[in-house]
Amino acid sequence: MTRKELRNMAEKETRLAEVIPFPNAVADVLEAWAAAARRGEVTGIIIAGLGPNRLDGDTLTASVGVNSREYGVLVNDLNDSRIIETVDVNLFE
């Protein structure tokens, strides 16, 4: 699956780097991604999460099915999404 296809699939399920305010919404996103993985639409993933203490606590990270180059590309895509979201919020809200 190409990077563009992965991005398109991810955007259909949820926006990349989206801040999700409710724990049930987090579970919903994870379940949607798990379903996509079971269908073979996702073959590699990086994930990071915050515990109840947010940035004052530990961060949780994992990666599965990606090599170091793919890991870097996914991290860059997340950062790009963060920048785009910041610009959108500041320009259009």
Secondary structure as GFF3:
##gff-version 3
##sequence-region A 1 93
A	DSSP	alpha_helix	3	13	.	.	.	ID=ss1
A	DSSP	alpha_helix	23	38	.	.	.	ID=ss2
A	DSSP	beta_strand	45	50	.	.	.	ID=ss3
A	DSSP	three_ten_helix	54	56	.	.	.	ID=ss4
A	DSSP	beta_strand	59	64	.	.	.	ID=ss5
A	DSSP	alpha_helix	68	92	.	.	.	ID=ss6
###
